[in-house]
Amino acid sequence: MMKDKKQLINEAFEISGDIRYMAVYDDDGLSMKQRSEITNASSNESDKYEELLVNPVLIKLASQRGNIDCGGLEYFNIRYGNFFVLLFNFNSSPTRYKKKFLKIAKHQPK
Protein backbone atom coordinates (compact mmCIF):
# COMPACT_ATOMS: atom_id res chain seq x y z
CA MET A 1 0.00 0.00 0.00
CA MET A 2 1.35 3.40 -0.93
CA LYS A 3 0.88 5.99 1.80
CA ASP A 4 2.28 8.98 -0.06
CA LYS A 5 0.03 8.91 -3.16
CA LYS A 6 -0.77 12.62 -3.02
CA GLN A 7 2.92 13.48 -2.71
CA LEU A 8 3.81 11.29 -5.71
CA ILE A 9 1.02 12.84 -7.77
CA ASN A 10 2.14 16.38 -6.89
CA GLU A 11 5.79 15.55 -7.65
CA ALA A 12 4.79 14.19 -11.04
CA PHE A 13 3.07 17.45 -11.94
CA GLU A 14 6.17 19.39 -10.93
CA ILE A 15 8.26 17.46 -13.48
CA SER A 16 6.57 18.93 -16.52
CA GLY A 17 3.56 20.92 -17.62
CA ASP A 18 3.08 18.22 -20.27
CA ILE A 19 1.84 15.68 -17.71
CA ARG A 20 -1.94 15.78 -18.15
CA TYR A 21 -2.99 13.55 -15.29
CA MET A 22 -1.56 11.21 -12.72
CA ALA A 23 -3.24 8.26 -11.08
CA VAL A 24 -2.28 5.80 -8.37
CA TYR A 25 -4.43 2.72 -7.83
CA ASP A 26 -3.74 0.58 -4.75
CA ASP A 27 -5.56 -1.28 -1.99
CA ASP A 28 -7.01 2.04 -0.79
CA GLY A 29 -8.55 2.73 -4.19
CA LEU A 30 -7.92 5.09 -7.05
CA SER A 31 -6.46 8.57 -6.56
CA MET A 32 -6.31 10.80 -9.63
CA LYS A 33 -5.54 14.40 -10.37
CA GLN A 34 -5.86 16.10 -13.75
CA ARG A 35 -4.31 19.31 -14.96
CA SER A 36 -6.82 21.79 -16.35
CA GLU A 37 -6.74 23.38 -19.80
CA ILE A 38 -5.13 20.48 -21.67
CA THR A 39 -6.06 19.98 -25.33
CA ASN A 40 -6.76 16.64 -27.04
CA ALA A 41 -7.51 15.00 -23.71
CA SER A 42 -9.82 12.10 -23.11
CA SER A 43 -12.62 12.64 -20.61
CA ASN A 44 -12.17 12.24 -16.85
CA GLU A 45 -14.67 9.38 -16.92
CA SER A 46 -12.72 7.61 -19.67
CA ASP A 47 -9.47 8.06 -17.71
CA LYS A 48 -11.10 6.68 -14.58
CA TYR A 49 -12.20 3.47 -16.31
CA GLU A 50 -8.83 3.10 -17.99
CA GLU A 51 -7.22 3.20 -14.53
CA LEU A 52 -9.76 0.85 -12.95
CA LEU A 53 -10.07 -1.71 -15.76
CA VAL A 54 -7.52 -1.48 -18.57
CA ASN A 55 -4.24 -0.58 -16.87
CA PRO A 56 -4.45 -3.17 -14.07
CA VAL A 57 -4.99 -5.91 -16.66
CA LEU A 58 -2.09 -4.66 -18.80
CA ILE A 59 0.20 -4.56 -15.76
CA LYS A 60 -0.88 -8.07 -14.72
CA LEU A 61 -0.30 -9.52 -18.21
CA ALA A 62 3.06 -7.82 -18.71
CA SER A 63 4.17 -8.74 -15.18
CA GLN A 64 3.32 -12.40 -15.68
CA ARG A 65 5.21 -12.46 -18.98
CA GLY A 66 8.15 -10.62 -17.47
CA ASN A 67 8.33 -13.01 -14.55
CA ILE A 68 8.64 -16.10 -16.77
CA ASP A 69 12.12 -15.42 -18.11
CA CYS A 70 12.62 -11.68 -18.57
CA GLY A 71 13.60 -10.57 -15.07
CA GLY A 72 10.20 -9.12 -14.18
CA LEU A 73 8.47 -5.91 -15.24
CA GLU A 74 9.81 -2.49 -14.28
CA TYR A 75 7.52 -0.25 -16.35
CA PHE A 76 6.11 0.16 -19.82
CA ASN A 77 4.90 2.91 -22.13
CA ILE A 78 1.80 3.05 -24.27
CA ARG A 79 1.75 5.54 -27.13
CA TYR A 80 -1.75 6.68 -28.05
CA GLY A 81 -2.25 9.19 -30.86
CA ASN A 82 -2.38 12.23 -28.57
CA PHE A 83 -0.34 11.18 -25.55
CA PHE A 84 1.83 8.61 -23.78
CA VAL A 85 0.89 6.46 -20.80
CA LEU A 86 3.64 5.35 -18.43
CA LEU A 87 2.63 2.36 -16.28
CA PHE A 88 4.36 1.00 -13.18
CA ASN A 89 3.52 -1.74 -10.73
CA PHE A 90 4.39 -0.17 -7.37
CA ASN A 91 3.50 -3.25 -5.31
CA SER A 92 6.99 -4.63 -4.94
CA SER A 93 9.01 -1.55 -3.94
CA PRO A 94 7.19 1.79 -3.95
CA THR A 95 10.28 3.85 -3.07
CA ARG A 96 12.42 2.27 -5.80
CA TYR A 97 9.73 2.69 -8.44
CA LYS A 98 8.85 6.19 -7.31
CA LYS A 99 12.43 7.30 -7.98
CA LYS A 100 12.48 5.46 -11.31
CA PHE A 101 9.13 6.98 -12.33
CA LEU A 102 10.27 10.49 -11.57
CA LYS A 103 13.46 9.95 -13.59
CA ILE A 104 11.73 8.38 -16.61
CA ALA A 105 8.86 10.84 -16.67
CA LYS A 106 11.33 13.69 -17.04
CA HIS A 107 12.59 12.17 -20.31
CA GLN A 108 9.33 11.27 -22.06
CA PRO A 109 9.18 12.32 -25.72
CA LYS A 110 6.69 15.02 -26.64
C-alpha positions as CSV (number, residue, x, y, z in Angstrom):
1,M,0.0,0.0,0.0
2,M,1.4,3.4,-0.9
3,K,0.9,6.0,1.8
4,D,2.3,9.0,-0.1
5,K,0.0,8.9,-3.2
6,K,-0.8,12.6,-3.0
7,Q,2.9,13.5,-2.7
8,L,3.8,11.3,-5.7
9,I,1.0,12.8,-7.8
10,N,2.1,16.4,-6.9
11,E,5.8,15.6,-7.6
12,A,4.8,14.2,-11.0
13,F,3.1,17.4,-11.9
14,E,6.2,19.4,-10.9
15,I,8.3,17.5,-13.5
16,S,6.6,18.9,-16.5
17,G,3.6,20.9,-17.6
18,D,3.1,18.2,-20.3
19,I,1.8,15.7,-17.7
20,R,-1.9,15.8,-18.2
21,Y,-3.0,13.5,-15.3
22,M,-1.6,11.2,-12.7
23,A,-3.2,8.3,-11.1
24,V,-2.3,5.8,-8.4
25,Y,-4.4,2.7,-7.8
26,D,-3.7,0.6,-4.8
27,D,-5.6,-1.3,-2.0
28,D,-7.0,2.0,-0.8
29,G,-8.6,2.7,-4.2
30,L,-7.9,5.1,-7.1
31,S,-6.5,8.6,-6.6
32,M,-6.3,10.8,-9.6
33,K,-5.5,14.4,-10.4
34,Q,-5.9,16.1,-13.7
35,R,-4.3,19.3,-15.0
36,S,-6.8,21.8,-16.3
37,E,-6.7,23.4,-19.8
38,I,-5.1,20.5,-21.7
39,T,-6.1,20.0,-25.3
40,N,-6.8,16.6,-27.0
41,A,-7.5,15.0,-23.7
42,S,-9.8,12.1,-23.1
43,S,-12.6,12.6,-20.6
44,N,-12.2,12.2,-16.9
45,E,-14.7,9.4,-16.9
46,S,-12.7,7.6,-19.7
47,D,-9.5,8.1,-17.7
48,K,-11.1,6.7,-14.6
49,Y,-12.2,3.5,-16.3
50,E,-8.8,3.1,-18.0
51,E,-7.2,3.2,-14.5
52,L,-9.8,0.8,-12.9
53,L,-10.1,-1.7,-15.8
54,V,-7.5,-1.5,-18.6
55,N,-4.2,-0.6,-16.9
56,P,-4.5,-3.2,-14.1
57,V,-5.0,-5.9,-16.7
58,L,-2.1,-4.7,-18.8
59,I,0.2,-4.6,-15.8
60,K,-0.9,-8.1,-14.7
61,L,-0.3,-9.5,-18.2
62,A,3.1,-7.8,-18.7
63,S,4.2,-8.7,-15.2
64,Q,3.3,-12.4,-15.7
65,R,5.2,-12.5,-19.0
66,G,8.2,-10.6,-17.5
67,N,8.3,-13.0,-14.6
68,I,8.6,-16.1,-16.8
69,D,12.1,-15.4,-18.1
70,C,12.6,-11.7,-18.6
71,G,13.6,-10.6,-15.1
72,G,10.2,-9.1,-14.2
73,L,8.5,-5.9,-15.2
74,E,9.8,-2.5,-14.3
75,Y,7.5,-0.2,-16.4
76,F,6.1,0.2,-19.8
77,N,4.9,2.9,-22.1
78,I,1.8,3.1,-24.3
79,R,1.7,5.5,-27.1
80,Y,-1.8,6.7,-28.0
81,G,-2.2,9.2,-30.9
82,N,-2.4,12.2,-28.6
83,F,-0.3,11.2,-25.5
84,F,1.8,8.6,-23.8
85,V,0.9,6.5,-20.8
86,L,3.6,5.3,-18.4
87,L,2.6,2.4,-16.3
88,F,4.4,1.0,-13.2
89,N,3.5,-1.7,-10.7
90,F,4.4,-0.2,-7.4
91,N,3.5,-3.3,-5.3
92,S,7.0,-4.6,-4.9
93,S,9.0,-1.6,-3.9
94,P,7.2,1.8,-3.9
95,T,10.3,3.9,-3.1
96,R,12.4,2.3,-5.8
97,Y,9.7,2.7,-8.4
98,K,8.8,6.2,-7.3
99,K,12.4,7.3,-8.0
100,K,12.5,5.5,-11.3
101,F,9.1,7.0,-12.3
102,L,10.3,10.5,-11.6
103,K,13.5,10.0,-13.6
104,I,11.7,8.4,-16.6
105,A,8.9,10.8,-16.7
106,K,11.3,13.7,-17.0
107,H,12.6,12.2,-20.3
108,Q,9.3,11.3,-22.1
109,P,9.2,12.3,-25.7
110,K,6.7,15.0,-26.6
